[in-house]
């Protein structure tokens, strides 16, 4: 979904210029990386409060094994998330992706991590995850996910139609980075995004290519 936003929301996402309509999407630049599918049921997108909770940021939790649950969900619209992984050493059991080092935007064969940021924006009606342009304000701001209602604390974000999670891959190696992924730009479903000469974004694997790291667990919150 692409739509215009009031000035108050524009301020909430650091002054990004919003507008109505898709406009001209950022030009495709290709990628050294490719994207590989993940089991969607093992992941949850969360609007996680910052500080006193007046604002939130995107967290993504992954259930790697069934040794013990990494999170619990209750209610609906919005659903409340209990981040259980914050209460134990989740090494080997869970992964947590909390900022741009752990996730980024990808459309088709192109990475947009340096041209878009994923921001959680609250209103009186809902909590939304927006993809906001960082370099060119004439580019569209996209609604990626919604909580389904207003609320505080840790809230589940449900991806909008057409969006899903993928894992970054370098050659044949899966990395510790997730893509919030869409095959084509919203409104351009009949026009797949592909890079010239490299339609799937695959690169040559160098000998020192990084391997997916196991994320360091955070200390339990007091």
Helices and strands as residue ranges (DSSP letters): H 7-12, E 34-37, G 40-42, E 43-50, E 55-63, E 72-74, E 80-82, G 84-87, E 94-97, E 103-107, E 110-111, E 116-122, E 127-133, E 142-146, E 155-159, E 163-170, E 173-182
